[in-house]
Every structure is written in C-alpha cells, then in structure tokens.
Amino acid sequence: MDDKVTEIPTKPNELRAALEEMKRAEDVYLEMAGMTARIRRTHYLAYIEEGFTKEEALVLCQKMTL
C-alpha cells in the first residue's frame, strides 16, 4: 500500500474509503495534535524566557513548521 497521497479522491466509493481510513487513524491524529500543541507551547515559552516579547514569540512560533 502506498501511503503517499498523489491525488484527491473524487468518486463516492474512493471518498468513503478515505473517510474510513481516517476514522481508523483518528486516535493517532488526536495524539499527534496534542503533541504538536505541547511542542509549540514549549517553544513559545522558551522564546519568552530568552527575552523575546510575547508578540515576538508568537510570530516566531507561527513561522515554525513541525
């Protein structure tokens, strides 16, 4: 099975299959979202601790990719 999405499904049966796959992985998506939020918050707080203003820290975090 190829895990890379090369095109968006457009037929109803393809959409249904994609939806079912997402449902099976929902707990993983939620865990990953929580981890991403914790990492972003850690970076934000570290920027502030290093002397950046809250506004500067926020801008730096917005530019960050995970």
PDB file of N, CA, C and O in Angstrom:
ATOM      1  N   MET A   1       0.836  -1.188   0.000  1.00  0.00           N
ATOM      2  CA  MET A   1       0.000   0.000   0.000  1.00  0.00           C
ATOM      3  C   MET A   1       0.877   1.247   0.000  1.00  0.00           C
ATOM      4  O   MET A   1       1.810   1.354   0.797  1.00  0.00           O
ATOM      5  N   ASP A   2       0.586   2.168  -0.873  1.00  0.00           N
ATOM      6  CA  ASP A   2       1.334   3.417  -0.976  1.00  0.00           C
ATOM      7  C   ASP A   2       0.713   4.430  -0.030  1.00  0.00           C
ATOM      8  O   ASP A   2      -0.462   4.769  -0.169  1.00  0.00           O
ATOM      9  N   ASP A   3       1.500   4.925   0.945  1.00  0.00           N
ATOM     10  CA  ASP A   3       0.983   5.864   1.935  1.00  0.00           C
ATOM     11  C   ASP A   3       0.979   7.307   1.450  1.00  0.00           C
ATOM     12  O   ASP A   3       0.446   8.179   2.136  1.00  0.00           O
ATOM     13  N   LYS A   4       1.554   7.578   0.296  1.00  0.00           N
ATOM     14  CA  LYS A   4       1.621   8.940  -0.199  1.00  0.00           C
ATOM     15  C   LYS A   4       0.391   9.251  -1.035  1.00  0.00           C
ATOM     16  O   LYS A   4       0.029   8.492  -1.934  1.00  0.00           O
ATOM     17  N   VAL A   5      -0.245  10.370  -0.732  1.00  0.00           N
ATOM     18  CA  VAL A   5      -1.418  10.805  -1.486  1.00  0.00           C
ATOM     19  C   VAL A   5      -0.927  11.508  -2.740  1.00  0.00           C
ATOM     20  O   VAL A   5      -0.168  12.475  -2.667  1.00  0.00           O
ATOM     21  N   THR A   6      -1.364  11.017  -3.887  1.00  0.00           N
ATOM     22  CA  THR A   6      -0.950  11.642  -5.138  1.00  0.00           C
ATOM     23  C   THR A   6      -2.081  12.415  -5.778  1.00  0.00           C
ATOM     24  O   THR A   6      -1.846  13.281  -6.620  1.00  0.00           O
ATOM     25  N   GLU A   7      -3.316  12.107  -5.383  1.00  0.00           N
ATOM     26  CA  GLU A   7      -4.458  12.856  -5.879  1.00  0.00           C
ATOM     27  C   GLU A   7      -5.608  12.734  -4.881  1.00  0.00           C
ATOM     28  O   GLU A   7      -5.675  11.786  -4.098  1.00  0.00           O
ATOM     29  N   ILE A   8      -6.485  13.686  -4.927  1.00  0.00           N
ATOM     30  CA  ILE A   8      -7.631  13.687  -4.016  1.00  0.00           C
ATOM     31  C   ILE A   8      -8.725  12.808  -4.613  1.00  0.00           C
ATOM     32  O   ILE A   8      -9.077  12.965  -5.782  1.00  0.00           O
ATOM     33  N   PRO A   9      -9.263  11.888  -3.824  1.00  0.00           N
ATOM     34  CA  PRO A   9     -10.335  11.032  -4.334  1.00  0.00           C
ATOM     35  C   PRO A   9     -11.566  11.863  -4.691  1.00  0.00           C
ATOM     36  O   PRO A   9     -11.923  12.797  -3.974  1.00  0.00           O
ATOM     37  N   THR A  10     -12.199  11.521  -5.789  1.00  0.00           N
ATOM     38  CA  THR A  10     -13.374  12.277  -6.217  1.00  0.00           C
ATOM     39  C   THR A  10     -14.609  11.416  -6.369  1.00  0.00           C
ATOM     40  O   THR A  10     -15.728  11.930  -6.354  1.00  0.00           O
ATOM     41  N   LYS A  11     -14.429  10.121  -6.514  1.00  0.00           N
ATOM     42  CA  LYS A  11     -15.583   9.228  -6.674  1.00  0.00           C
ATOM     43  C   LYS A  11     -16.116   8.866  -5.299  1.00  0.00           C
ATOM     44  O   LYS A  11     -15.343   8.737  -4.350  1.00  0.00           O
ATOM     45  N   PRO A  12     -17.436   8.699  -5.178  1.00  0.00           N
ATOM     46  CA  PRO A  12     -18.026   8.410  -3.869  1.00  0.00           C
ATOM     47  C   PRO A  12     -17.385   7.220  -3.148  1.00  0.00           C
ATOM     48  O   PRO A  12     -17.149   7.294  -1.943  1.00  0.00           O
ATOM     49  N   ASN A  13     -17.104   6.143  -3.850  1.00  0.00           N
ATOM     50  CA  ASN A  13     -16.511   4.975  -3.179  1.00  0.00           C
ATOM     51  C   ASN A  13     -15.075   5.260  -2.731  1.00  0.00           C
ATOM     52  O   ASN A  13     -14.637   4.746  -1.702  1.00  0.00           O
ATOM     53  N   GLU A  14     -14.342   6.073  -3.491  1.00  0.00           N
ATOM     54  CA  GLU A  14     -12.991   6.460  -3.077  1.00  0.00           C
ATOM     55  C   GLU A  14     -13.036   7.370  -1.850  1.00  0.00           C
ATOM     56  O   GLU A  14     -12.228   7.235  -0.931  1.00  0.00           O
ATOM     57  N   LEU A  15     -13.984   8.290  -1.852  1.00  0.00           N
ATOM     58  CA  LEU A  15     -14.149   9.182  -0.701  1.00  0.00           C
ATOM     59  C   LEU A  15     -14.515   8.396   0.546  1.00  0.00           C
ATOM     60  O   LEU A  15     -13.994   8.664   1.629  1.00  0.00           O
ATOM     61  N   ARG A  16     -15.412   7.424   0.397  1.00  0.00           N
ATOM     62  CA  ARG A  16     -15.829   6.595   1.532  1.00  0.00           C
ATOM     63  C   ARG A  16     -14.629   5.831   2.088  1.00  0.00           C
ATOM     64  O   ARG A  16     -14.449   5.759   3.304  1.00  0.00           O
ATOM     65  N   ALA A  17     -13.812   5.262   1.206  1.00  0.00           N
ATOM     66  CA  ALA A  17     -12.632   4.516   1.649  1.00  0.00           C
ATOM     67  C   ALA A  17     -11.655   5.433   2.383  1.00  0.00           C
ATOM     68  O   ALA A  17     -11.090   5.047   3.406  1.00  0.00           O
ATOM     69  N   ALA A  18     -11.456   6.643   1.864  1.00  0.00           N
ATOM     70  CA  ALA A  18     -10.559   7.597   2.514  1.00  0.00           C
ATOM     71  C   ALA A  18     -11.097   7.985   3.890  1.00  0.00           C
ATOM     72  O   ALA A  18     -10.331   8.102   4.846  1.00  0.00           O
ATOM     73  N   LEU A  19     -12.396   8.183   3.992  1.00  0.00           N
ATOM     74  CA  LEU A  19     -13.018   8.530   5.270  1.00  0.00           C
ATOM     75  C   LEU A  19     -12.852   7.402   6.285  1.00  0.00           C
ATOM     76  O   LEU A  19     -12.546   7.655   7.450  1.00  0.00           O
ATOM     77  N   GLU A  20     -13.050   6.184   5.856  1.00  0.00           N
ATOM     78  CA  GLU A  20     -12.895   5.039   6.765  1.00  0.00           C
ATOM     79  C   GLU A  20     -11.452   4.921   7.250  1.00  0.00           C
ATOM     80  O   GLU A  20     -11.206   4.597   8.412  1.00  0.00           O
ATOM     81  N   GLU A  21     -10.510   5.181   6.364  1.00  0.00           N
ATOM     82  CA  GLU A  21      -9.088   5.154   6.749  1.00  0.00           C
ATOM     83  C   GLU A  21      -8.807   6.216   7.799  1.00  0.00           C
ATOM     84  O   GLU A  21      -8.092   5.958   8.768  1.00  0.00           O
ATOM     85  N   MET A  22      -9.360   7.402   7.618  1.00  0.00           N
ATOM     86  CA  MET A  22      -9.176   8.478   8.592  1.00  0.00           C
ATOM     87  C   MET A  22      -9.810   8.120   9.934  1.00  0.00           C
ATOM     88  O   MET A  22      -9.241   8.415  10.985  1.00  0.00           O
ATOM     89  N   LYS A  23     -10.972   7.492   9.907  1.00  0.00           N
ATOM     90  CA  LYS A  23     -11.627   7.083  11.154  1.00  0.00           C
ATOM     91  C   LYS A  23     -10.769   6.093  11.920  1.00  0.00           C
ATOM     92  O   LYS A  23     -10.675   6.169  13.145  1.00  0.00           O
ATOM     93  N   ARG A  24     -10.137   5.157  11.203  1.00  0.00           N
ATOM     94  CA  ARG A  24      -9.295   4.161  11.866  1.00  0.00           C
ATOM     95  C   ARG A  24      -8.065   4.800  12.503  1.00  0.00           C
ATOM     96  O   ARG A  24      -7.539   4.292  13.493  1.00  0.00           O
ATOM     97  N   ALA A  25      -7.612   5.905  11.939  1.00  0.00           N
ATOM     98  CA  ALA A  25      -6.406   6.561  12.442  1.00  0.00           C
ATOM     99  C   ALA A  25      -6.716   7.765  13.334  1.00  0.00           C
ATOM    100  O   ALA A  25      -5.802   8.502  13.707  1.00  0.00           O
ATOM    101  N   GLU A  26      -7.982   7.975  13.679  1.00  0.00           N
ATOM    102  CA  GLU A  26      -8.372   9.173  14.427  1.00  0.00           C
ATOM    103  C   GLU A  26      -7.606   9.332  15.735  1.00  0.00           C
ATOM    104  O   GLU A  26      -7.181  10.438  16.066  1.00  0.00           O
ATOM    105  N   ASP A  27      -7.424   8.254  16.481  1.00  0.00           N
ATOM    106  CA  ASP A  27      -6.719   8.369  17.754  1.00  0.00           C
ATOM    107  C   ASP A  27      -5.270   8.818  17.549  1.00  0.00           C
ATOM    108  O   ASP A  27      -4.724   9.549  18.375  1.00  0.00           O
ATOM    109  N   VAL A  28      -4.661   8.390  16.469  1.00  0.00           N
ATOM    110  CA  VAL A  28      -3.293   8.805  16.168  1.00  0.00           C
ATOM    111  C   VAL A  28      -3.259  10.291  15.807  1.00  0.00           C
ATOM    112  O   VAL A  28      -2.369  11.017  16.250  1.00  0.00           O
ATOM    113  N   TYR A  29      -4.228  10.746  15.002  1.00  0.00           N
ATOM    114  CA  TYR A  29      -4.315  12.159  14.640  1.00  0.00           C
ATOM    115  C   TYR A  29      -4.472  13.028  15.895  1.00  0.00           C
ATOM    116  O   TYR A  29      -3.825  14.067  16.019  1.00  0.00           O
ATOM    117  N   LEU A  30      -5.328  12.598  16.815  1.00  0.00           N
ATOM    118  CA  LEU A  30      -5.559  13.374  18.037  1.00  0.00           C
ATOM    119  C   LEU A  30      -4.317  13.405  18.925  1.00  0.00           C
ATOM    120  O   LEU A  30      -3.992  14.439  19.508  1.00  0.00           O
ATOM    121  N   GLU A  31      -3.633  12.283  19.023  1.00  0.00           N
ATOM    122  CA  GLU A  31      -2.401  12.235  19.811  1.00  0.00           C
ATOM    123  C   GLU A  31      -1.341  13.151  19.195  1.00  0.00           C
ATOM    124  O   GLU A  31      -0.630  13.855  19.912  1.00  0.00           O
ATOM    125  N   MET A  32      -1.241  13.138  17.879  1.00  0.00           N
ATOM    126  CA  MET A  32      -0.269  13.972  17.193  1.00  0.00           C
ATOM    127  C   MET A  32      -0.604  15.456  17.359  1.00  0.00           C
ATOM    128  O   MET A  32       0.299  16.277  17.514  1.00  0.00           O
ATOM    129  N   ALA A  33      -1.886  15.803  17.328  1.00  0.00           N
ATOM    130  CA  ALA A  33      -2.292  17.196  17.520  1.00  0.00           C
ATOM    131  C   ALA A  33      -1.912  17.678  18.912  1.00  0.00           C
ATOM    132  O   ALA A  33      -1.432  18.800  19.072  1.00  0.00           O
ATOM    133  N   GLY A  34      -2.124  16.836  19.919  1.00  0.00           N
ATOM    134  CA  GLY A  34      -1.748  17.192  21.287  1.00  0.00           C
ATOM    135  C   GLY A  34      -0.247  17.381  21.431  1.00  0.00           C
ATOM    136  O   GLY A  34       0.212  18.316  22.087  1.00  0.00           O
ATOM    137  N   MET A  35       0.508  16.491  20.818  1.00  0.00           N
ATOM    138  CA  MET A  35       1.958  16.592  20.891  1.00  0.00           C
ATOM    139  C   MET A  35       2.447  17.852  20.179  1.00  0.00           C
ATOM    140  O   MET A  35       3.338  18.539  20.677  1.00  0.00           O
ATOM    141  N   THR A  36       1.877  18.153  19.033  1.00  0.00           N
ATOM    142  CA  THR A  36       2.242  19.365  18.293  1.00  0.00           C
ATOM    143  C   THR A  36       1.966  20.605  19.126  1.00  0.00           C
ATOM    144  O   THR A  36       2.781  21.527  19.160  1.00  0.00           O
ATOM    145  N   ALA A  37       0.824  20.634  19.796  1.00  0.00           N
ATOM    146  CA  ALA A  37       0.475  21.779  20.645  1.00  0.00           C
ATOM    147  C   ALA A  37       1.471  21.934  21.797  1.00  0.00           C
ATOM    148  O   ALA A  37       1.888  23.047  22.118  1.00  0.00           O
ATOM    149  N   ARG A  38       1.847  20.816  22.415  1.00  0.00           N
ATOM    150  CA  ARG A  38       2.807  20.884  23.531  1.00  0.00           C
ATOM    151  C   ARG A  38       4.168  21.381  23.052  1.00  0.00           C
ATOM    152  O   ARG A  38       4.822  22.161  23.744  1.00  0.00           O
ATOM    153  N   ILE A  39       4.596  20.935  21.876  1.00  0.00           N
ATOM    154  CA  ILE A  39       5.885  21.368  21.333  1.00  0.00           C
ATOM    155  C   ILE A  39       5.851  22.862  21.027  1.00  0.00           C
ATOM    156  O   ILE A  39       6.789  23.590  21.355  1.00  0.00           O
ATOM    157  N   ARG A  40       4.760  23.318  20.395  1.00  0.00           N
ATOM    158  CA  ARG A  40       4.644  24.747  20.080  1.00  0.00           C
ATOM    159  C   ARG A  40       4.648  25.587  21.358  1.00  0.00           C
ATOM    160  O   ARG A  40       5.301  26.629  21.415  1.00  0.00           O
ATOM    161  N   ARG A  41       3.922  25.138  22.379  1.00  0.00           N
ATOM    162  CA  ARG A  41       3.893  25.885  23.644  1.00  0.00           C
ATOM    163  C   ARG A  41       5.281  25.928  24.291  1.00  0.00           C
ATOM    164  O   ARG A  41       5.688  26.961  24.824  1.00  0.00           O
ATOM    165  N   THR A  42       5.991  24.824  24.243  1.00  0.00           N
ATOM    166  CA  THR A  42       7.341  24.775  24.795  1.00  0.00           C
ATOM    167  C   THR A  42       8.248  25.774  24.088  1.00  0.00           C
ATOM    168  O   THR A  42       9.020  26.481  24.736  1.00  0.00           O
ATOM    169  N   HIS A  43       8.156  25.836  22.759  1.00  0.00           N
ATOM    170  CA  HIS A  43       8.947  26.813  22.004  1.00  0.00           C
ATOM    171  C   HIS A  43       8.548  28.245  22.389  1.00  0.00           C
ATOM    172  O   HIS A  43       9.408  29.097  22.614  1.00  0.00           O
ATOM    173  N   TYR A  44       7.249  28.493  22.461  1.00  0.00           N
ATOM    174  CA  TYR A  44       6.748  29.823  22.807  1.00  0.00           C
ATOM    175  C   TYR A  44       7.308  30.273  24.159  1.00  0.00           C
ATOM    176  O   TYR A  44       7.831  31.380  24.288  1.00  0.00           O
ATOM    177  N   LEU A  45       7.193  29.412  25.150  1.00  0.00           N
ATOM    178  CA  LEU A  45       7.684  29.751  26.487  1.00  0.00           C
ATOM    179  C   LEU A  45       9.203  29.919  26.506  1.00  0.00           C
ATOM    180  O   LEU A  45       9.722  30.772  27.226  1.00  0.00           O
ATOM    181  N   ALA A  46       9.909  29.120  25.728  1.00  0.00           N
ATOM    182  CA  ALA A  46      11.370  29.238  25.662  1.00  0.00           C
ATOM    183  C   ALA A  46      11.777  30.572  25.045  1.00  0.00           C
ATOM    184  O   ALA A  46      12.725  31.208  25.505  1.00  0.00           O
ATOM    185  N   TYR A  47      11.060  30.998  24.001  1.00  0.00           N
ATOM    186  CA  TYR A  47      11.357  32.307  23.407  1.00  0.00           C
ATOM    187  C   TYR A  47      11.176  33.427  24.437  1.00  0.00           C
ATOM    188  O   TYR A  47      12.014  34.322  24.541  1.00  0.00           O
ATOM    189  N   ILE A  48      10.090  33.370  25.189  1.00  0.00           N
ATOM    190  CA  ILE A  48       9.834  34.385  26.211  1.00  0.00           C
ATOM    191  C   ILE A  48      10.926  34.347  27.275  1.00  0.00           C
ATOM    192  O   ILE A  48      11.410  35.390  27.715  1.00  0.00           O
ATOM    193  N   GLU A  49      11.309  33.148  27.682  1.00  0.00           N
ATOM    194  CA  GLU A  49      12.363  33.008  28.691  1.00  0.00           C
ATOM    195  C   GLU A  49      13.696  33.577  28.188  1.00  0.00           C
ATOM    196  O   GLU A  49      14.505  34.063  28.978  1.00  0.00           O
ATOM    197  N   GLU A  50      13.914  33.515  26.888  1.00  0.00           N
ATOM    198  CA  GLU A  50      15.147  34.041  26.289  1.00  0.00           C
ATOM    199  C   GLU A  50      15.094  35.548  26.058  1.00  0.00           C
ATOM    200  O   GLU A  50      16.065  36.143  25.591  1.00  0.00           O
ATOM    201  N   GLY A  51      13.946  36.169  26.388  1.00  0.00           N
ATOM    202  CA  GLY A  51      13.873  37.623  26.317  1.00  0.00           C
ATOM    203  C   GLY A  51      13.012  38.195  25.211  1.00  0.00           C
ATOM    204  O   GLY A  51      12.876  39.414  25.101  1.00  0.00           O
ATOM    205  N   PHE A  52      12.428  37.336  24.389  1.00  0.00           N
ATOM    206  CA  PHE A  52      11.522  37.842  23.359  1.00  0.00           C
ATOM    207  C   PHE A  52      10.216  38.289  24.015  1.00  0.00           C
ATOM    208  O   PHE A  52       9.822  37.757  25.053  1.00  0.00           O
ATOM    209  N   THR A  53       9.551  39.263  23.406  1.00  0.00           N
ATOM    210  CA  THR A  53       8.229  39.648  23.905  1.00  0.00           C
ATOM    211  C   THR A  53       7.232  38.553  23.542  1.00  0.00           C
ATOM    212  O   THR A  53       7.524  37.683  22.722  1.00  0.00           O
ATOM    213  N   LYS A  54       6.061  38.603  24.155  1.00  0.00           N
ATOM    214  CA  LYS A  54       5.022  37.625  23.821  1.00  0.00           C
ATOM    215  C   LYS A  54       4.652  37.705  22.348  1.00  0.00           C
ATOM    216  O   LYS A  54       4.431  36.684  21.697  1.00  0.00           O
ATOM    217  N   GLU A  55       4.588  38.913  21.834  1.00  0.00           N
ATOM    218  CA  GLU A  55       4.233  39.108  20.429  1.00  0.00           C
ATOM    219  C   GLU A  55       5.307  38.534  19.508  1.00  0.00           C
ATOM    220  O   GLU A  55       4.992  37.873  18.518  1.00  0.00           O
ATOM    221  N   GLU A  56       6.576  38.785  19.834  1.00  0.00           N
ATOM    222  CA  GLU A  56       7.677  38.241  19.038  1.00  0.00           C
ATOM    223  C   GLU A  56       7.689  36.716  19.088  1.00  0.00           C
ATOM    224  O   GLU A  56       7.893  36.053  18.071  1.00  0.00           O
ATOM    225  N   ALA A  57       7.468  36.172  20.279  1.00  0.00           N
ATOM    226  CA  ALA A  57       7.438  34.712  20.439  1.00  0.00           C
ATOM    227  C   ALA A  57       6.323  34.102  19.602  1.00  0.00           C
ATOM    228  O   ALA A  57       6.502  33.056  18.977  1.00  0.00           O
ATOM    229  N   LEU A  58       5.185  34.759  19.596  1.00  0.00           N
ATOM    230  CA  LEU A  58       4.058  34.262  18.812  1.00  0.00           C
ATOM    231  C   LEU A  58       4.382  34.260  17.319  1.00  0.00           C
ATOM    232  O   LEU A  58       4.080  33.297  16.615  1.00  0.00           O
ATOM    233  N   VAL A  59       4.988  35.324  16.849  1.00  0.00           N
ATOM    234  CA  VAL A  59       5.364  35.404  15.429  1.00  0.00           C
ATOM    235  C   VAL A  59       6.364  34.302  15.088  1.00  0.00           C
ATOM    236  O   VAL A  59       6.240  33.642  14.056  1.00  0.00           O
ATOM    237  N   LEU A  60       7.349  34.107  15.951  1.00  0.00           N
ATOM    238  CA  LEU A  60       8.333  33.053  15.709  1.00  0.00           C
ATOM    239  C   LEU A  60       7.674  31.678  15.669  1.00  0.00           C
ATOM    240  O   LEU A  60       8.032  30.845  14.836  1.00  0.00           O
ATOM    241  N   CYS A  61       6.723  31.434  16.556  1.00  0.00           N
ATOM    242  CA  CYS A  61       6.028  30.149  16.579  1.00  0.00           C
ATOM    243  C   CYS A  61       5.144  29.955  15.351  1.00  0.00           C
ATOM    244  O   CYS A  61       4.983  28.833  14.870  1.00  0.00           O
ATOM    245  N   GLN A  62       4.574  31.038  14.846  1.00  0.00           N
ATOM    246  CA  GLN A  62       3.733  30.934  13.655  1.00  0.00           C
ATOM    247  C   GLN A  62       4.560  30.551  12.437  1.00  0.00           C
ATOM    248  O   GLN A  62       4.056  29.908  11.517  1.00  0.00           O
ATOM    249  N   LYS A  63       5.820  30.944  12.430  1.00  0.00           N
ATOM    250  CA  LYS A  63       6.704  30.639  11.302  1.00  0.00           C
ATOM    251  C   LYS A  63       7.276  29.233  11.390  1.00  0.00           C
ATOM    252  O   LYS A  63       7.837  28.721  10.422  1.00  0.00           O
ATOM    253  N   MET A  64       7.132  28.609  12.558  1.00  0.00           N
ATOM    254  CA  MET A  64       7.697  27.302  12.808  1.00  0.00           C
ATOM    255  C   MET A  64       6.895  26.210  12.108  1.00  0.00           C
ATOM    256  O   MET A  64       5.664  26.231  12.121  1.00  0.00           O
ATOM    257  N   THR A  65       7.588  25.267  11.503  1.00  0.00           N
ATOM    258  CA  THR A  65       6.910  24.113  10.911  1.00  0.00           C
ATOM    259  C   THR A  65       7.292  22.864  11.671  1.00  0.00           C
ATOM    260  O   THR A  65       8.429  22.709  12.117  1.00  0.00           O
ATOM    261  N   LEU A  66       6.334  21.987  11.810  1.00  0.00           N
ATOM    262  CA  LEU A  66       6.601  20.710  12.507  1.00  0.00           C
ATOM    263  C   LEU A  66       6.338  19.563  11.583  1.00  0.00           C
ATOM    264  O   LEU A  66       6.501  18.406  11.973  1.00  0.00           O
TER     265      LEU A  66
END
